[in-house]
Amino acid sequence: MVNKSFSEVIMDKNFEDNHFWFVRFRSTKSYQQLSTMQKKMAFYVTHSFAGLSYQYENKLIQDWNVQSTKAVLLKYYPKKISATKEFFESVVPVLKRYINFLGVQKKLSNSKELVEFLDSFSEDEFINESDKKHVWDEHKQKGMQYMLGYIEDVKYDDIKLFEKQHNMNIPLNIILHKKPVPDNVILLTERRRNETAKQIMNKMKKNATN
């Protein structure tokens, strides 16, 4: 349930604040110690965590706590965010380093407590929960259909609107039929791209023989 005091203006400011701090985080040794995949996912992890924390828990960055963090990880990510396993595998490792960084910057007064919670948090439980279809809301169901190529003739503008309105701007991993994917859109896995490409090639061969 969206918090009753939700404000688009405050949400936008929250995203701006996160972007400000993420740019600084990206220049740290801690960020450099992330894996290549985690670095690719890092901005989307921090952006989506900040967005979900405010939209559903009424928590701005400086207000994050263990209770709201647990709710975002075990309820809102699995229910609402369309992404591949590689994204969900990156969430906790990125958050640990980002929250520690925010503590060093005096942005979070309870960063140590949050990192200790994440250290004890079951990443496997989080990843498995995110893959349970019965917890997905209607938007995630549609997003996963987009992502897995189950919806044909997908328009680029429709995908970008979906990402903005329902997926915290996390790019969906699909090959678009009408327009190429821009260079600044991160496709989350090579395997998914190859699978979708094969599906398209098979359809083209079938049509050519008809």
Rosetta blueprint (number, residue, H / E / L):
1 M L
2 V L
3 N L
4 K L
5 S L
6 F L
7 S L
8 E H
9 V H
10 I H
11 M H
12 D H
13 K H
14 N H
15 F H
16 E H
17 D H
18 N H
19 H H
20 F H
21 W H
22 F H
23 V H
24 R H
25 F H
26 R L
27 S L
28 T L
29 K H
30 S H
31 Y H
32 Q H
33 Q L
34 L L
35 S L
36 T H
37 M H
38 Q H
39 K H
40 K H
41 M H
42 A H
43 F H
44 Y H
45 V H
46 T H
47 H H
48 S H
49 F H
50 A H
51 G H
52 L H
53 S H
54 Y H
55 Q H
56 Y H
57 E H
58 N L
59 K L
60 L L
61 I H
62 Q H
63 D H
64 W L
65 N L
66 V H
67 Q H
68 S H
69 T H
70 K H
71 A H
72 V H
73 L H
74 L H
75 K H
76 Y H
77 Y H
78 P H
79 K H
80 K H
81 I L
82 S L
83 A L
84 T L
85 K H
86 E H
87 F H
88 F H
89 E H
90 S H
91 V H
92 V H
93 P H
94 V H
95 L H
96 K H
97 R H
98 Y H
99 I H
100 N H
101 F H
102 L H
103 G H
104 V H
105 Q L
106 K L
107 K L
108 L L
109 S L
110 N L
111 S H
112 K H
113 E H
114 L H
115 V H
116 E H
117 F H
118 L H
119 D H
120 S H
121 F L
122 S L
123 E H
124 D H
125 E H
126 F H
127 I H
128 N H
129 E H
130 S H
131 D L
132 K L
133 K H
134 H H
135 V H
136 W L
137 D L
138 E H
139 H H
140 K H
141 Q H
142 K H
143 G H
144 M H
145 Q H
146 Y H
147 M H
148 L L
149 G L
150 Y L
151 I L
152 E L
153 D L
154 V L
155 K L
156 Y H
157 D H
158 D H
159 I H
160 K H
161 L H
162 F H
163 E H
164 K H
165 Q H
166 H H
167 N L
168 M L
169 N L
170 I L
171 P L
172 L L
173 N L
174 I L
175 I L
176 L L
177 H L
178 K L
179 K L
180 P L
181 V L
182 P L
183 D L
184 N L
185 V L
186 I L
187 L L
188 L L
189 T L
190 E H
191 R H
192 R H
193 R H
194 N H
195 E H
196 T H
197 A H
198 K H
199 Q H
200 I H
201 M H
202 N H
203 K H
204 M H
205 K H
206 K H
207 N H
208 A H
209 T H
210 N L
